[in-house]
Amino acid sequence: MATSPAETAPRLASLPVERLWNLPNSITLLRTLAVPVLLLFPALAASRRGSEAMAWIFIVAALTDLLDGWLARRGQQVTKIGKLLDPLCDKLLVATALVVLLAGHRIPEWGTPMVVVIIGREIAVTGLRGFASAHGEILAAAWPGKVKTLLQNIAIGALLFPSPQWGLPAHTVGLAFLVAATALTLWSGYGYFASFFAQEGARRAPEENR
């Protein structure tokens, strides 16, 4: 039996309305402002001050990911739009930084496959999580993915700095962390797909036994 508009209206009115412009979501959106700034890196890479400025911009932007998550949990402001925006902004920031590092020759040509693997994995896992969510399944973040993100941020920050920095070979350190991040990227990506197919198998088993 069809529901009349008069009956539907009270139900819609009773649904909780989430605020887009709360503080955590605003910080998440502000993080995206670092993306167009990072696009200037190839032009500024030859300047030591320009490199340092870009590195600090990325570091501050990456740290806001911890801040908005902490504020959302502390103030009970976790929203569905926030859960969507936060990982998308993170992936956009990381992908942009990796591409400009390639363009600025801070990542050598032999590192191109690592960049492709990292960006490709992010696209694949994002699509998989969206597909799973549409079917009522949740793919929770596991510790390899969280460690992978940390290693990626350390690698990118080190590669954005001019080398040497503070007496350390920043680019060598950055490439080492990028190799480790790529390995964890493959591992954590496999974990997401294995978890998804395990859930799918468990869901379909009762149907096949009928």
C-alpha positions as CSV (number, residue, x, y, z in Angstrom):
1,M,0.0,0.0,0.0
2,A,1.4,3.4,-1.0
3,T,2.2,5.9,1.7
4,S,0.7,9.3,1.3
5,P,2.7,12.5,1.5
6,A,0.9,13.5,4.7
7,E,2.0,10.2,6.4
8,T,5.6,10.5,5.1
9,A,6.2,14.1,6.2
10,P,6.0,13.4,10.0
11,R,8.5,10.5,9.5
12,L,11.0,12.6,7.7
13,A,10.6,15.4,10.3
14,S,11.5,12.9,13.0
15,L,14.8,11.8,11.4
16,P,17.9,13.4,13.0
17,V,19.4,16.2,10.9
18,E,23.2,16.2,10.8
19,R,25.1,19.5,10.6
20,L,27.6,19.7,7.8
21,W,29.3,22.8,9.2
22,N,30.3,21.5,12.6
23,L,33.9,22.1,13.6
24,P,35.4,18.7,12.7
25,N,33.9,18.7,9.3
26,S,35.0,22.3,8.7
27,I,38.6,21.3,9.6
28,T,38.3,18.4,7.2
29,L,37.2,20.6,4.3
30,L,40.0,23.2,5.2
31,R,42.5,20.4,4.7
32,T,41.6,20.3,1.0
33,L,43.0,23.8,0.7
34,A,46.5,22.3,0.9
35,V,45.8,20.4,-2.4
36,P,46.0,23.4,-4.8
37,V,49.0,24.8,-2.8
38,L,50.9,21.5,-3.3
39,L,50.4,21.8,-7.1
40,L,52.9,24.7,-6.9
41,F,55.6,22.4,-5.7
42,P,57.3,21.6,-9.0
43,A,57.8,25.3,-9.6
44,L,59.2,25.9,-6.1
45,A,61.2,22.6,-5.6
46,A,64.5,24.3,-6.6
47,S,64.2,26.8,-3.7
48,R,65.1,25.5,-0.3
49,R,62.6,27.8,1.4
50,G,59.9,26.9,-1.0
51,S,60.5,23.2,-0.3
52,E,60.5,23.7,3.4
53,A,57.2,25.7,3.2
54,M,55.6,23.0,1.2
55,A,56.7,20.3,3.6
56,W,55.3,22.2,6.6
57,I,52.0,22.8,4.8
58,F,51.7,19.1,4.2
59,I,52.6,18.2,7.7
60,V,50.1,20.6,9.2
61,A,47.4,19.4,6.8
62,A,48.1,15.7,7.7
63,L,48.0,16.5,11.5
64,T,44.5,18.1,11.0
65,D,43.3,14.5,10.3
66,L,44.1,13.6,13.9
67,L,42.6,16.8,15.2
68,D,39.2,16.6,13.4
69,G,38.8,12.9,14.4
70,W,39.6,13.7,18.0
71,L,37.2,16.7,18.1
72,A,34.4,14.6,16.4
73,R,34.7,11.9,19.0
74,R,35.1,14.2,22.0
75,G,32.2,16.4,21.0
76,Q,30.0,13.6,19.8
77,Q,29.9,15.2,16.4
78,V,30.6,12.1,14.3
79,T,28.4,12.4,11.2
80,K,27.8,10.3,8.1
81,I,29.1,13.2,5.8
82,G,32.2,13.4,8.0
83,K,32.9,9.7,7.6
84,L,32.7,10.2,3.9
85,L,34.7,13.4,3.6
86,D,37.5,12.5,6.0
87,P,39.0,9.6,4.0
88,L,38.3,11.3,0.7
89,C,40.2,14.4,1.7
90,D,43.1,12.3,3.0
91,K,43.4,10.3,-0.2
92,L,43.2,13.5,-2.3
93,L,46.0,15.1,-0.3
94,V,48.3,12.0,-0.5
95,A,47.6,11.4,-4.2
96,T,48.3,15.0,-5.0
97,A,51.5,15.1,-3.0
98,L,52.8,11.9,-4.6
99,V,52.1,13.2,-8.1
100,V,53.9,16.5,-7.5
101,L,56.8,14.7,-6.0
102,L,57.2,12.7,-9.2
103,A,56.8,15.9,-11.3
104,G,59.4,17.6,-9.1
105,H,61.8,14.6,-9.4
106,R,61.9,14.0,-5.7
107,I,60.6,10.5,-6.4
108,P,62.9,9.0,-9.1
109,E,61.5,7.2,-12.1
110,W,62.0,3.8,-10.5
111,G,59.6,4.9,-7.8
112,T,56.7,5.5,-10.3
113,P,55.3,1.9,-9.8
114,M,55.1,2.6,-6.0
115,V,53.0,5.7,-6.6
116,V,50.8,3.8,-9.0
117,V,50.3,1.1,-6.5
118,I,49.5,3.5,-3.6
119,I,47.0,5.6,-5.6
120,G,45.5,2.5,-7.3
121,R,45.0,0.8,-4.0
122,E,43.2,3.9,-2.5
123,I,40.8,4.0,-5.5
124,A,40.1,0.3,-5.3
125,V,39.5,0.1,-1.6
126,T,37.3,3.2,-1.7
127,G,35.2,1.6,-4.4
128,L,35.1,-1.6,-2.5
129,R,34.0,0.0,0.8
130,G,31.3,2.0,-1.1
131,F,30.0,-1.3,-2.7
132,A,30.1,-3.1,0.6
133,S,28.2,-0.2,2.3
134,A,25.5,-0.3,-0.3
135,H,25.0,-4.0,0.5
136,G,24.8,-3.3,4.3
137,E,28.4,-4.5,5.0
138,I,31.0,-2.5,6.9
139,L,34.7,-2.9,6.2
140,A,36.4,-1.6,9.3
141,A,39.8,0.0,9.2
142,A,42.5,-2.4,10.4
143,W,45.9,-1.6,11.9
144,P,48.0,-2.3,8.7
145,G,46.0,0.5,7.0
146,K,46.6,2.9,9.8
147,V,50.3,2.2,9.9
148,K,50.4,2.5,6.1
149,T,48.9,6.0,6.4
150,L,51.5,7.0,9.0
151,L,54.4,5.7,6.9
152,Q,53.0,7.5,3.8
153,N,52.8,10.8,5.6
154,I,56.3,10.5,7.0
155,A,57.6,9.6,3.5
156,I,55.9,12.5,1.8
157,G,57.0,15.0,4.4
158,A,60.6,13.9,4.2
159,L,60.6,14.0,0.4
160,L,59.1,17.5,0.4
161,F,61.9,18.8,2.5
162,P,65.2,19.8,0.9
163,S,68.0,17.3,1.5
164,P,69.9,17.3,3.8
165,Q,67.5,18.5,6.5
166,W,68.6,18.7,10.2
167,G,71.7,16.8,9.2
168,L,69.7,13.9,7.8
169,P,69.5,12.7,4.2
170,A,65.8,13.6,3.9
171,H,65.2,12.1,0.5
172,T,66.9,8.8,1.3
173,V,64.8,8.6,4.5
174,G,61.6,9.5,2.5
175,L,62.2,6.8,-0.1
176,A,62.9,4.2,2.5
177,F,59.6,5.0,4.2
178,L,57.8,5.1,0.8
179,V,59.0,1.5,0.1
180,A,57.7,0.4,3.5
181,A,54.4,2.2,2.9
182,T,54.0,0.5,-0.5
183,A,54.5,-2.9,1.1
184,L,51.8,-2.2,3.7
185,T,49.6,-0.7,1.0
186,L,49.5,-4.1,-0.7
187,W,49.1,-6.0,2.5
188,S,46.3,-3.8,3.9
189,G,44.6,-3.8,0.4
190,Y,44.6,-7.5,0.4
191,G,43.1,-7.5,3.9
192,Y,40.2,-5.4,2.8
193,F,39.3,-7.6,-0.2
194,A,39.8,-10.8,1.8
195,S,37.5,-9.5,4.5
196,F,34.9,-8.5,1.9
197,F,34.8,-11.9,0.2
198,A,34.7,-13.6,3.6
199,Q,31.6,-11.6,4.6
200,E,30.1,-12.3,1.2
201,G,30.7,-16.0,1.6
202,A,29.2,-16.0,5.1
203,R,26.1,-14.1,3.9
204,R,25.5,-16.4,0.9
205,A,26.0,-19.6,2.8
206,P,22.6,-19.7,4.5
207,E,20.9,-18.8,1.2
208,E,22.6,-21.7,-0.7
209,N,21.7,-24.2,2.1
210,R,18.0,-23.5,1.8
